[in-house]
C-alpha cells in the first residue's frame, strides 16, 4: 500500500472512551471532556473537508478502522505494526 499519497487513516472509538482518556492521560479539566472533544471534532472535520474535499468520519474514506475503545490502544498498535 502506498501510504505517501494519502496517509493511513484507521483508528476510532466512542466519545466516552476518548473523554476518559484525555482526562486520565492528559489531565484535561478546563471544560467538560465531551464538550472539548466535540469542539475538536468539529474543527478536525472542517480541516479535513477543506484539504481533502471528503466528509470526515465516512468509512469509505478510510483504509482500515480499528475501535481502540474495544481493542485497546496497544492492540491497535500491534495490528497496525503487523500489517503495515
C-alpha positions as CSV (number, residue, x, y, z in Angstrom):
1,X,0.0,0.0,0.0
2,X,1.3,3.4,-0.9
3,X,0.9,5.5,2.2
4,X,2.8,8.5,0.9
5,X,-0.1,9.7,-1.2
6,X,-2.9,10.0,1.3
7,X,-1.7,8.6,4.6
8,X,-3.1,5.7,6.5
9,X,-6.4,6.5,8.2
10,X,-7.6,4.0,10.8
11,X,-8.4,4.4,14.4
12,X,-11.7,5.5,16.0
13,X,-13.7,5.0,19.3
14,X,-16.7,6.4,21.0
15,X,-16.7,9.7,22.8
16,X,-16.9,8.3,26.3
17,X,-13.7,6.3,25.9
18,X,-12.0,9.4,24.3
19,X,-13.2,11.6,27.2
20,X,-11.9,9.3,29.8
21,X,-8.6,9.0,28.1
22,X,-8.0,12.8,27.8
23,X,-8.8,13.2,31.5
24,X,-6.6,10.3,32.7
25,X,-3.7,10.7,30.2
26,X,-3.6,14.5,29.8
27,X,-5.5,15.8,32.8
28,X,-7.9,17.9,30.7
29,X,-10.4,19.6,33.1
30,X,-10.9,23.2,31.7
31,X,-14.3,22.3,30.3
32,X,-16.2,19.0,30.2
33,X,-14.1,16.5,28.2
34,X,-17.1,15.7,26.0
35,X,-17.5,19.4,25.1
36,X,-13.8,19.7,24.3
37,X,-13.9,16.7,22.1
38,X,-17.0,17.9,20.2
39,X,-15.3,21.2,19.6
40,X,-12.1,19.5,18.4
41,X,-14.0,17.1,16.2
42,X,-15.8,20.0,14.6
43,X,-12.5,21.6,13.8
44,X,-11.0,18.4,12.5
45,X,-14.0,17.8,10.3
46,X,-13.7,21.3,8.8
47,X,-9.9,20.9,8.3
48,X,-10.4,17.5,6.7
49,X,-13.2,18.7,4.4
50,X,-11.1,21.8,3.3
51,X,-8.0,19.8,2.4
52,X,-9.5,16.6,1.1
53,X,-13.0,17.6,-0.1
54,X,-14.3,14.5,1.7
55,X,-16.5,14.2,4.7
56,X,-14.6,13.3,7.8
57,X,-15.7,10.1,9.5
58,X,-17.2,8.3,6.5
59,X,-16.0,4.7,6.4
60,X,-15.3,4.8,2.6
61,X,-12.6,7.4,3.2
62,X,-10.5,5.0,5.4
63,X,-8.1,2.2,4.6
64,X,-8.9,0.3,7.8
65,X,-10.8,1.1,11.0
66,X,-10.0,-0.2,14.5
67,X,-12.0,0.6,17.6
68,X,-9.4,1.5,20.2
69,X,-12.2,1.5,22.9
70,X,-12.8,-2.1,22.2
71,X,-9.3,-3.4,21.2
72,X,-7.2,-1.1,23.3
73,X,-4.5,1.2,22.0
74,X,-1.7,-1.3,22.4
75,X,-3.6,-3.9,20.4
76,X,-4.3,-1.4,17.7
77,X,-0.6,-0.6,17.5
78,X,0.2,-4.3,17.3
79,X,-2.3,-4.9,14.5
80,X,-1.1,-1.9,12.5
81,X,2.6,-2.8,13.0
82,X,2.0,-6.3,11.8
83,X,0.0,-5.2,8.7
84,X,1.9,-2.2,7.6
